[in-house]
Amino acid sequence: SQGKIAILYAVGDIVDGNGDAETVGSASFREAIQKARDDDKVKAVVLRINSPGGSAMASDVILRELELLKKEKPLIVSMGDVAASGGYYMAMAADTIVAQPNTITGSIGVFGMFPTMQKFLNDKLGITLDGVKKGEFADLGRPDRPLTEGERTIIQNYVNDVYVQFLQVVSKGRHMDTAAVHEIAQGRVWTGNDAKERGLVDVIGGLQTAIDIAAQKGGLTNYTLKELPVQKSPFEEILTG
């Protein structure tokens, strides 16, 4: 063969650290991207995304590693059933985005949740907590009491900042004005066909379509496929536990 096309499978929720067969871990997936980038026999890469999103930090770590890969080799994204939120975020490094007609994508938005367990601790377990602090927000994050208005503002401002960053990443990746991205963002999801009409994806097709585009951009007519990350067998999973 003239070379290889690496297929990176990003399947499951995006999480910090090492992932597994059902999650995309920022650390382990970054290593898989580096393997594809460092392998001289790999002439192009297809990123197969089937993820509803997850950690904003992990998504950004993966995106930046993909941007380094793109500087050296063609990067084509193939969207599976869903490539939304962080799953769409990481696709912004691609040269070309291929989606299936019924792919659920977009969900360009951010949300945050904060648990308040005061009633559970007090009424169910009979536990009360106390503490000493030196600043107004020194104990922000205590689950044994509701958030104050000031704390709500801090958390909301963080969520807003991440949303603005998401808009900017999509604006850069799709060569669109930030205001235009906001009009079709705001957490809404689109089918592959609708996303193509709005400029969020480039081509309608499946994994083979993405492979064909990668071969063309990589100058390959005869090639082999290399799948990453390498999945452990059930026996290896037991041994490494």
KEDOBA-455147 format. One line per 5 residues: number of its first residue (from 1); for each residue z, x, y of N, C-alpha, C. Coordinates in nm, 3 decimals, decimal comma, always signed. Each point is the difference from the previous one (the first is absolute). Example, Ala and Ser with C-alpha at 12.3 -4.5 7.8 and 13.67 -1.06 7.14 Angstrom:
KEDOBA-455147
1	+0,780 +1,319 -0,569 +0,000 -0,089 +0,119 +0,000 +0,090 +0,120 | -0,072 -0,035 +0,105 +0,006 +0,082 +0,119 +0,073 -0,077 +0,109
This chain:
KEDOBA-455147
1	+0,000 +0,083 -0,119 +0,000 -0,083 +0,119 +0,000 +0,087 +0,124 | -0,036 -0,062 +0,113 +0,000 +0,072 +0,128 +0,139 +0,009 +0,060 | +0,091 -0,081 -0,048 +0,135 +0,000 +0,055 +0,075 -0,125 -0,042 | +0,114 -0,022 +0,063 +0,084 -0,113 -0,035 +0,021 -0,092 +0,119 | +0,022 -0,127 -0,030 +0,051 -0,096 +0,098 +0,140 -0,036 -0,043
6	+0,097 +0,027 +0,085 +0,138 -0,035 -0,032 +0,027 -0,144 +0,041 | +0,067 -0,074 -0,087 +0,042 -0,136 +0,032 +0,151 -0,001 +0,011 | +0,050 -0,025 +0,120 +0,144 -0,009 +0,024 +0,042 -0,146 -0,008 | +0,090 -0,031 -0,092 +0,045 -0,138 -0,018 +0,132 -0,021 +0,074 | -0,004 -0,082 +0,105 +0,120 -0,037 +0,076 +0,035 -0,144 -0,038
11	+0,087 -0,014 -0,098 +0,030 -0,132 -0,058 +0,148 -0,031 +0,015 | +0,032 -0,113 +0,062 +0,138 -0,045 +0,012 +0,056 +0,016 +0,140 | +0,128 -0,030 +0,014 +0,067 +0,014 +0,129 +0,005 +0,146 +0,042 | -0,009 +0,023 +0,130 +0,006 +0,135 +0,055 +0,145 +0,033 +0,032 | +0,050 +0,108 -0,060 +0,141 +0,035 +0,013 +0,014 +0,146 +0,040
16	+0,117 +0,035 +0,052 +0,029 +0,139 +0,032 +0,034 +0,077 -0,128 | -0,030 +0,129 +0,000 +0,035 +0,083 -0,115 -0,101 -0,010 -0,112 | +0,047 +0,015 -0,122 -0,086 -0,003 -0,118 -0,020 -0,143 -0,048 | -0,124 -0,035 -0,029 -0,030 -0,132 -0,052 -0,004 +0,001 -0,151 | -0,049 -0,110 -0,057 -0,016 -0,010 -0,144 -0,127 -0,078 -0,028
21	-0,012 -0,054 -0,121 -0,122 -0,072 -0,037 -0,020 -0,127 +0,082 | +0,106 -0,051 +0,063 -0,008 -0,127 +0,072 +0,021 +0,016 +0,150 | +0,018 +0,123 +0,048 +0,019 +0,023 +0,143 -0,081 +0,122 +0,045 | -0,021 +0,008 +0,131 -0,070 +0,114 +0,060 +0,103 +0,080 +0,078 | +0,046 +0,110 -0,055 +0,100 +0,083 +0,066 -0,063 +0,099 +0,095
26	+0,054 +0,014 +0,119 -0,061 +0,088 +0,100 -0,005 +0,145 -0,048 | +0,104 +0,047 -0,068 +0,004 +0,139 -0,045 -0,097 +0,024 -0,116 | +0,008 -0,084 -0,102 -0,085 +0,020 -0,117 -0,148 -0,026 +0,030 | -0,027 -0,099 +0,085 -0,139 -0,030 +0,032 -0,059 +0,107 +0,091 | +0,083 +0,057 +0,086 -0,046 +0,110 +0,084 -0,042 +0,118 -0,087
31	+0,073 +0,026 -0,107 -0,036 +0,108 -0,091 -0,134 -0,027 -0,068 | -0,023 -0,126 -0,037 -0,127 -0,037 -0,063 -0,116 +0,022 +0,097 | +0,020 -0,035 +0,127 -0,104 +0,021 +0,101 -0,028 +0,149 +0,016 | +0,106 +0,081 +0,001 -0,017 +0,144 +0,014 -0,078 +0,058 -0,117 | +0,024 -0,051 -0,121 -0,074 +0,047 -0,117 -0,149 -0,027 +0,016
36	-0,033 -0,119 +0,050 -0,141 -0,032 +0,021 -0,062 +0,087 +0,108 | +0,078 +0,029 +0,103 -0,052 +0,082 +0,110 -0,019 +0,146 -0,042 | +0,091 +0,050 -0,082 -0,004 +0,141 -0,037 -0,096 +0,030 -0,116 | -0,043 -0,103 -0,071 -0,090 +0,019 -0,113 -0,144 +0,018 +0,052 | -0,052 +0,120 -0,014 -0,134 +0,029 +0,052 -0,109 -0,079 -0,072
41	+0,029 -0,044 -0,121 -0,099 -0,076 -0,076 -0,010 -0,145 +0,046 | +0,102 -0,047 +0,072 -0,001 -0,136 +0,054 -0,080 +0,000 +0,130 | -0,111 -0,072 +0,001 -0,090 -0,002 +0,116 +0,018 -0,123 +0,088 | +0,064 -0,103 -0,053 +0,026 -0,123 +0,077 +0,116 -0,073 -0,065 | +0,064 -0,087 +0,078 +0,119 -0,070 -0,048 -0,012 -0,149 +0,028
46	+0,038 -0,081 -0,099 +0,011 -0,145 +0,016 +0,147 -0,037 -0,007 | +0,050 -0,066 +0,101 +0,138 -0,048 +0,002 -0,001 -0,148 -0,037 | +0,049 -0,032 -0,118 +0,005 -0,138 -0,049 +0,136 -0,058 +0,036 | +0,001 -0,095 +0,092 +0,125 -0,058 +0,049 +0,021 -0,139 -0,058 | +0,116 -0,020 -0,058 +0,043 -0,133 -0,043 +0,148 -0,010 +0,034
51	+0,028 -0,019 +0,128 +0,138 +0,007 +0,049 +0,022 -0,099 +0,114 | +0,115 -0,069 -0,002 +0,034 -0,091 +0,110 +0,069 +0,070 +0,116 | +0,021 +0,131 -0,013 +0,068 +0,074 +0,107 +0,139 +0,041 -0,041 | +0,083 +0,030 +0,099 +0,136 +0,044 -0,028 +0,056 +0,079 +0,117 | +0,055 +0,115 -0,029 +0,066 +0,083 +0,100 -0,101 +0,050 +0,105
56	+0,034 -0,020 +0,127 -0,086 +0,049 +0,109 -0,003 +0,152 +0,001 | +0,114 +0,063 -0,023 +0,005 +0,146 +0,000 -0,083 +0,058 -0,114 | +0,014 -0,056 -0,119 -0,076 +0,050 -0,115 -0,150 -0,019 +0,022 | -0,039 -0,113 +0,057 -0,142 -0,026 +0,027 -0,056 +0,103 +0,096 | +0,079 +0,039 +0,099 -0,047 +0,097 +0,099 -0,012 +0,140 -0,063
61	+0,093 +0,034 -0,088 -0,007 +0,130 -0,069 -0,129 +0,008 -0,082 | -0,031 -0,108 -0,072 -0,120 -0,002 -0,083 -0,126 +0,004 +0,086 | +0,000 -0,075 +0,110 -0,116 -0,001 +0,089 -0,031 +0,140 +0,052 | +0,102 +0,072 +0,042 -0,022 +0,133 +0,058 -0,053 +0,098 -0,105 | +0,043 -0,016 -0,124 -0,053 +0,086 -0,107 -0,146 -0,036 -0,029
66	-0,032 -0,128 +0,006 -0,139 -0,043 -0,020 -0,090 +0,049 +0,112 | +0,053 +0,006 +0,122 -0,080 +0,051 +0,112 -0,034 +0,148 -0,019 | +0,092 +0,077 -0,059 -0,028 +0,139 -0,031 -0,109 +0,010 -0,107 | +0,006 -0,089 -0,098 -0,102 -0,003 -0,105 -0,137 -0,033 +0,059 | -0,003 -0,097 +0,089 -0,127 -0,045 +0,058 -0,070 +0,111 +0,077
71	+0,075 +0,094 +0,055 -0,061 +0,110 +0,074 -0,083 +0,091 -0,091 | +0,028 -0,005 -0,131 -0,067 +0,090 -0,093 -0,097 -0,071 -0,095 | +0,026 -0,128 -0,029 -0,082 -0,071 -0,098 -0,018 -0,145 +0,040 | -0,112 -0,061 -0,040 -0,019 -0,144 +0,028 +0,111 -0,082 -0,066 | +0,048 -0,099 +0,072 +0,107 -0,086 -0,051 -0,044 -0,146 +0,013
76	-0,013 -0,066 -0,112 -0,041 -0,140 -0,004 +0,116 -0,084 -0,052 | +0,028 -0,108 +0,066 +0,106 -0,092 -0,046 -0,063 -0,116 -0,076 | +0,059 -0,032 -0,113 -0,036 -0,119 -0,078 +0,122 -0,089 -0,008 | -0,010 -0,121 +0,052 +0,112 -0,093 +0,000 -0,006 -0,091 -0,123 | +0,114 -0,015 -0,066 +0,010 -0,088 -0,115 +0,038 -0,140 +0,040
81	+0,095 -0,060 -0,070 +0,042 -0,136 +0,031 +0,063 -0,010 +0,139 | +0,080 +0,101 +0,035 +0,068 -0,004 +0,129 +0,011 +0,141 +0,056 | -0,026 +0,011 +0,129 +0,018 +0,126 +0,074 +0,048 -0,040 +0,139 | +0,127 -0,032 +0,008 +0,053 -0,061 +0,122 +0,113 +0,084 +0,058 | +0,026 -0,020 +0,128 +0,109 +0,068 +0,071 -0,013 +0,151 -0,021
86	+0,099 +0,065 -0,064 -0,010 +0,143 -0,023 -0,117 +0,037 -0,087 | -0,042 -0,092 -0,088 -0,118 +0,024 -0,081 -0,126 +0,008 +0,084 | -0,006 -0,078 +0,107 -0,113 +0,010 +0,093 +0,016 +0,121 +0,091 | +0,124 +0,028 +0,037 +0,029 +0,113 +0,089 -0,056 +0,130 -0,056 | +0,024 +0,027 -0,129 -0,045 +0,126 -0,058 -0,153 +0,006 -0,011
91	-0,065 -0,116 +0,001 -0,147 -0,003 -0,010 -0,067 +0,051 +0,126 | +0,076 +0,016 +0,108 -0,060 +0,037 +0,127 -0,050 +0,144 +0,004 | +0,026 +0,077 -0,105 -0,052 +0,136 -0,006 -0,141 +0,005 -0,058 | -0,050 -0,112 -0,050 -0,124 +0,000 -0,078 -0,126 +0,014 +0,085 | -0,104 +0,057 -0,061 -0,134 +0,000 +0,060 -0,060 -0,139 -0,010
96	+0,022 -0,065 -0,116 -0,054 -0,134 -0,026 +0,104 -0,080 -0,077 | +0,016 -0,127 +0,037 +0,092 -0,089 -0,071 -0,080 -0,107 -0,073 | +0,021 -0,009 -0,131 -0,066 -0,098 -0,084 +0,105 -0,101 -0,047 | -0,027 -0,128 +0,019 +0,092 -0,105 -0,043 -0,073 -0,101 -0,085 | +0,071 -0,061 -0,092 -0,056 -0,110 -0,079 -0,001 -0,126 +0,086
101	-0,086 -0,097 -0,030 -0,007 -0,120 +0,083 +0,134 -0,072 +0,013 | +0,080 +0,003 -0,107 +0,127 -0,073 +0,001 +0,120 +0,090 +0,018 | -0,023 +0,126 +0,039 +0,112 +0,089 +0,030 +0,085 -0,059 +0,112 | +0,131 +0,008 -0,013 +0,090 -0,038 +0,109 +0,037 +0,126 +0,076 | -0,040 +0,006 +0,126 +0,023 +0,121 +0,077 +0,044 -0,035 +0,142
106	+0,015 +0,104 +0,081 +0,049 -0,023 +0,135 +0,153 +0,007 +0,001 | +0,063 -0,109 +0,043 +0,146 -0,004 +0,015 +0,045 +0,116 +0,088 | -0,071 +0,017 +0,111 +0,033 +0,106 +0,095 +0,120 -0,047 +0,080 | +0,116 +0,034 -0,046 +0,122 -0,047 +0,063 +0,120 +0,071 -0,059 | +0,115 -0,022 +0,060 +0,124 +0,065 -0,043 +0,112 -0,103 +0,008
111	+0,089 +0,004 -0,098 +0,119 -0,081 +0,010 +0,119 +0,080 -0,050 | +0,118 -0,035 +0,049 +0,122 +0,068 -0,043 +0,104 -0,102 -0,042 | +0,081 +0,037 -0,096 +0,107 -0,089 -0,046 +0,132 +0,075 +0,003 | +0,105 -0,073 +0,033 +0,133 +0,061 +0,004 +0,099 -0,094 -0,066 | +0,068 +0,043 -0,106 +0,092 -0,090 -0,071 +0,133 -0,014 +0,072
116	+0,051 -0,121 +0,004 +0,135 -0,026 +0,048 +0,080 -0,062 -0,116 | +0,100 +0,074 -0,047 +0,073 -0,040 -0,121 +0,144 -0,040 +0,030 | +0,025 -0,040 +0,124 +0,137 -0,029 +0,041 +0,062 -0,112 -0,084 | -0,071 -0,113 -0,014 +0,055 -0,113 -0,075 +0,017 +0,035 -0,147 | -0,095 +0,076 -0,054 +0,009 +0,038 -0,140 +0,123 +0,089 -0,024
121	+0,018 +0,098 +0,089 +0,113 +0,091 -0,017 +0,133 -0,070 +0,023 | +0,005 -0,083 +0,107 +0,126 -0,066 +0,035 +0,033 -0,114 -0,095 | -0,096 -0,090 -0,020 +0,028 -0,123 -0,073 -0,010 +0,015 -0,151 | -0,094 +0,079 -0,047 -0,021 +0,013 -0,144 +0,084 +0,110 -0,064 | +0,013 +0,113 +0,071 +0,071 +0,114 -0,057 +0,136 +0,023 +0,063
126	+0,025 -0,065 +0,114 +0,128 +0,019 +0,066 +0,017 +0,137 +0,062 | -0,111 +0,060 +0,040 +0,004 +0,135 +0,057 -0,024 -0,008 +0,150 | +0,081 +0,067 +0,075 -0,022 +0,016 +0,144 -0,004 +0,148 +0,033 | -0,080 +0,035 +0,099 -0,018 +0,140 +0,038 +0,043 +0,020 +0,144 | +0,041 +0,119 +0,031 +0,036 +0,037 +0,136 -0,055 +0,140 +0,026
131	-0,001 +0,041 +0,125 -0,054 +0,131 +0,030 +0,033 +0,043 +0,141 | -0,030 +0,125 +0,030 +0,021 +0,057 +0,133 -0,132 +0,059 +0,046 | -0,037 -0,027 +0,124 -0,124 +0,055 +0,053 +0,021 +0,046 +0,144 | -0,086 +0,093 +0,045 +0,012 +0,055 +0,134 -0,108 -0,051 +0,093 | -0,111 -0,054 -0,056 -0,108 -0,051 +0,083 -0,036 -0,142 -0,037
136	-0,072 -0,067 +0,089 -0,032 -0,141 -0,021 -0,081 -0,020 -0,128 | -0,089 +0,092 -0,030 -0,089 -0,018 -0,116 +0,031 +0,098 -0,113 | +0,119 +0,058 +0,003 +0,035 +0,101 -0,100 +0,004 -0,058 -0,141 | +0,032 -0,128 -0,013 +0,008 -0,060 -0,134 -0,115 -0,097 -0,027 | -0,111 +0,021 +0,069 -0,117 -0,084 -0,027 -0,040 +0,016 -0,146
141	-0,013 -0,110 -0,068 -0,035 +0,004 -0,141 +0,111 -0,047 -0,092 | +0,115 -0,033 +0,056 +0,107 -0,053 -0,086 -0,040 -0,138 -0,052 | +0,006 -0,021 -0,130 -0,042 -0,128 -0,055 +0,108 -0,107 +0,000 | +0,119 +0,034 +0,050 +0,112 -0,094 -0,009 +0,015 -0,084 +0,126 | -0,099 +0,006 +0,089 +0,006 -0,081 +0,122 -0,142 -0,027 +0,049
146	-0,020 -0,106 +0,078 -0,133 -0,027 +0,055 -0,037 +0,106 +0,103 | -0,130 +0,014 +0,025 -0,047 +0,091 +0,104 +0,034 -0,054 +0,138 | +0,030 +0,090 +0,091 +0,016 -0,039 +0,140 -0,138 -0,011 +0,063 | -0,006 -0,058 +0,119 -0,128 -0,013 +0,068 -0,060 +0,138 +0,031 | +0,086 +0,095 +0,037 -0,048 +0,134 +0,027 -0,059 +0,066 -0,123
151	+0,064 -0,022 -0,115 -0,051 +0,057 -0,125 -0,131 -0,067 -0,041 | -0,008 -0,130 +0,020 -0,125 -0,070 -0,029 -0,116 +0,056 +0,083 | +0,031 +0,031 +0,127 -0,103 +0,054 +0,088 -0,048 +0,136 -0,048 | +0,093 +0,084 -0,045 -0,036 +0,133 -0,050 -0,093 -0,012 -0,120 | +0,036 -0,085 -0,095 -0,079 -0,016 -0,121 -0,136 -0,061 +0,032
156	-0,002 -0,099 +0,090 -0,126 -0,063 +0,037 -0,093 +0,098 +0,071 | +0,057 +0,086 +0,084 -0,081 +0,101 +0,069 -0,062 +0,097 -0,100 | +0,075 +0,034 -0,104 -0,053 +0,089 -0,103 -0,117 -0,067 -0,071 | +0,017 -0,127 -0,036 -0,107 -0,074 -0,067 -0,124 -0,007 +0,089 | +0,021 -0,026 +0,130 -0,112 -0,006 +0,094 -0,073 +0,134 +0,009
161	+0,075 +0,109 +0,001 -0,061 +0,133 +0,009 -0,087 +0,029 -0,122 | +0,050 -0,038 -0,119 -0,077 +0,023 -0,122 -0,127 -0,084 +0,001 | +0,009 -0,123 +0,052 -0,118 -0,086 +0,008 -0,106 +0,061 +0,092 | +0,043 +0,052 +0,115 -0,094 +0,064 +0,093 -0,066 +0,120 -0,068 | +0,077 +0,077 -0,075 -0,057 +0,115 -0,072 -0,103 -0,048 -0,102
166	+0,029 -0,110 -0,068 -0,094 -0,057 -0,098 -0,131 -0,037 +0,070 | +0,009 -0,065 +0,114 -0,120 -0,037 +0,075 -0,081 +0,124 +0,037 | +0,068 +0,104 +0,043 -0,070 +0,122 +0,043 -0,069 +0,068 -0,118 | +0,065 -0,001 -0,117 -0,060 +0,060 -0,119 -0,126 -0,076 -0,040 | +0,007 -0,133 +0,001 -0,117 -0,081 -0,035 -0,110 +0,017 +0,105
171	+0,039 +0,006 +0,127 -0,096 +0,019 +0,108 -0,079 +0,130 -0,021 | +0,071 +0,106 -0,036 -0,065 +0,129 -0,024 -0,086 -0,003 -0,127 | +0,056 -0,055 -0,107 -0,070 +0,001 -0,127 -0,123 -0,089 -0,003 | +0,004 -0,112 +0,074 -0,111 -0,096 -0,002 -0,084 +0,007 +0,126 | +0,033 +0,093 +0,090 -0,076 +0,017 +0,124 -0,008 -0,131 +0,078
176	+0,117 -0,060 +0,016 +0,012 -0,126 +0,072 +0,099 +0,015 +0,115 | -0,016 -0,083 +0,102 +0,096 -0,004 +0,109 +0,133 -0,055 -0,051 | +0,109 +0,056 +0,049 +0,132 -0,042 -0,046 +0,024 -0,148 +0,024 | -0,046 -0,051 +0,114 +0,017 -0,142 +0,030 -0,077 -0,086 -0,100 | -0,119 +0,047 -0,041 -0,079 -0,074 -0,098 +0,068 -0,001 -0,136
181	+0,065 +0,112 -0,035 +0,075 +0,005 -0,126 +0,115 -0,098 +0,004 | +0,071 -0,005 +0,113 +0,114 -0,091 +0,013 -0,043 -0,145 -0,020 | -0,120 -0,034 +0,045 -0,047 -0,138 -0,013 -0,013 -0,043 -0,145 | -0,031 +0,094 -0,090 -0,017 -0,036 -0,141 +0,116 +0,052 -0,085 | +0,102 +0,054 +0,066 +0,116 +0,054 -0,071 +0,111 -0,103 -0,005
186	+0,114 +0,033 +0,057 +0,115 -0,091 +0,010 +0,045 -0,050 -0,138 | -0,016 +0,086 -0,100 +0,048 -0,034 -0,133 -0,091 -0,089 -0,082 | -0,115 -0,038 +0,053 -0,088 -0,092 -0,075 -0,075 +0,073 -0,111 | -0,030 -0,073 -0,107 -0,075 +0,057 -0,111 -0,138 -0,062 -0,005 | -0,094 +0,075 -0,059 -0,140 -0,042 -0,007 -0,053 +0,027 -0,141
191	-0,096 -0,079 -0,040 -0,073 +0,033 -0,121 -0,096 +0,114 +0,030 | -0,054 +0,061 -0,104 -0,093 +0,110 +0,021 -0,118 -0,041 +0,086 | -0,056 -0,118 -0,027 -0,115 -0,049 +0,079 +0,038 -0,018 +0,146 | +0,116 -0,063 +0,025 +0,043 -0,021 +0,138 +0,030 +0,133 +0,070 | +0,058 +0,093 -0,076 +0,032 +0,131 +0,058 -0,126 +0,074 +0,040
196	-0,105 -0,013 -0,079 -0,126 +0,067 +0,034 -0,058 -0,059 +0,129 | +0,007 -0,131 +0,015 -0,050 -0,064 +0,122 +0,073 +0,049 +0,124 | +0,128 +0,038 -0,018 +0,082 +0,042 +0,113 +0,008 +0,151 +0,015 | -0,076 +0,072 -0,079 -0,007 +0,144 +0,015 +0,112 +0,077 -0,066 | +0,078 -0,067 -0,085 +0,112 +0,068 -0,065 -0,044 +0,075 -0,126
201	-0,111 -0,039 -0,060 -0,057 +0,073 -0,114 -0,150 +0,016 +0,025 | -0,063 +0,087 -0,080 -0,141 +0,031 +0,023 -0,095 -0,063 -0,100 | +0,039 -0,001 -0,128 -0,090 -0,041 -0,107 +0,073 -0,094 -0,095 | -0,072 -0,101 -0,051 +0,055 -0,087 -0,103 -0,048 +0,050 -0,136 | +0,095 +0,025 -0,088 -0,035 +0,052 -0,132 +0,125 +0,040 -0,076
206	-0,019 +0,051 -0,121 +0,111 +0,040 -0,085 +0,018 +0,150 -0,005 | +0,074 +0,044 -0,100 +0,029 +0,143 -0,014 -0,127 +0,081 -0,021 | -0,094 -0,053 -0,080 -0,122 +0,075 -0,025 -0,081 +0,018 +0,128 | +0,002 -0,100 +0,087 -0,068 +0,013 +0,129 +0,057 +0,117 +0,079 | +0,133 +0,012 +0,001 +0,065 +0,109 +0,071 -0,035 +0,134 -0,062
211	-0,005 +0,006 -0,133 -0,036 +0,124 -0,069 -0,143 +0,041 +0,034 | -0,089 -0,097 +0,005 -0,140 +0,029 +0,034 -0,011 +0,057 +0,142 | +0,076 -0,057 +0,093 -0,002 +0,050 +0,137 +0,058 +0,141 +0,007 | +0,109 +0,022 -0,075 +0,062 +0,133 -0,003 -0,097 +0,104 -0,056 | -0,074 -0,038 -0,106 -0,098 +0,092 -0,059 -0,109 +0,035 +0,100
216	-0,045 -0,100 +0,073 -0,104 +0,023 +0,100 +0,049 +0,093 +0,110 | +0,121 -0,027 +0,051 +0,052 +0,082 +0,109 +0,036 +0,141 -0,048 | +0,034 +0,011 -0,130 +0,033 +0,132 -0,054 -0,120 +0,075 -0,052 | -0,119 -0,060 +0,008 -0,122 +0,066 -0,046 -0,006 +0,015 -0,151 | +0,054 -0,098 -0,072 +0,007 +0,006 -0,146 -0,093 -0,103 -0,064
221	-0,077 +0,045 -0,097 -0,078 -0,091 -0,083 +0,049 +0,001 -0,144 | +0,073 +0,105 -0,035 +0,056 +0,013 -0,134 +0,144 +0,048 +0,015 | +0,097 -0,082 -0,040 +0,139 +0,032 +0,030 +0,092 -0,057 -0,109 | +0,123 +0,047 +0,000 +0,105 -0,055 -0,084 +0,110 -0,055 +0,090 | +0,086 -0,082 -0,057 +0,109 -0,062 +0,076 +0,134 +0,063 -0,038
226	+0,083 +0,018 +0,099 +0,134 +0,053 -0,021 +0,100 -0,098 +0,059 | +0,090 -0,055 -0,083 +0,095 -0,101 +0,045 +0,134 +0,063 +0,036 | +0,052 -0,037 +0,117 +0,128 +0,048 +0,048 +0,079 -0,116 +0,061 | +0,133 +0,002 -0,002 +0,083 +0,096 -0,071 -0,013 -0,017 -0,152 | +0,023 +0,107 -0,073 -0,005 -0,007 -0,146 +0,118 -0,081 -0,048
231	-0,028 -0,107 -0,076 +0,105 -0,088 -0,048 +0,062 +0,055 -0,129 | +0,132 -0,006 -0,008 +0,069 +0,042 -0,121 -0,012 -0,107 -0,108 | -0,005 +0,045 -0,125 +0,000 -0,094 -0,111 +0,140 -0,058 -0,015 | +0,015 -0,115 -0,070 +0,134 -0,057 -0,023 +0,096 +0,101 -0,063 | -0,050 +0,085 -0,090 +0,084 +0,101 -0,065 +0,048 +0,102 +0,102
236	-0,091 +0,043 +0,091 +0,039 +0,097 +0,102 +0,100 -0,062 +0,097 | -0,015 -0,129 +0,029 +0,094 -0,069 +0,088 +0,141 +0,003 -0,059 | +0,009 -0,019 -0,132 +0,130 +0,001 -0,068 +0,062 +0,140 +0,006 | -0,082 +0,104 -0,021 +0,051 +0,135 -0,002 +0,046 +0,046 +0,137 | -0,074 -0,040 +0,104 +0,036 +0,044 +0,135 +0,097 -0,095 +0,067
241	+0,012 -0,122 -0,060 +0,100 -0,098 +0,037 +0,021 -0,025 +0,143
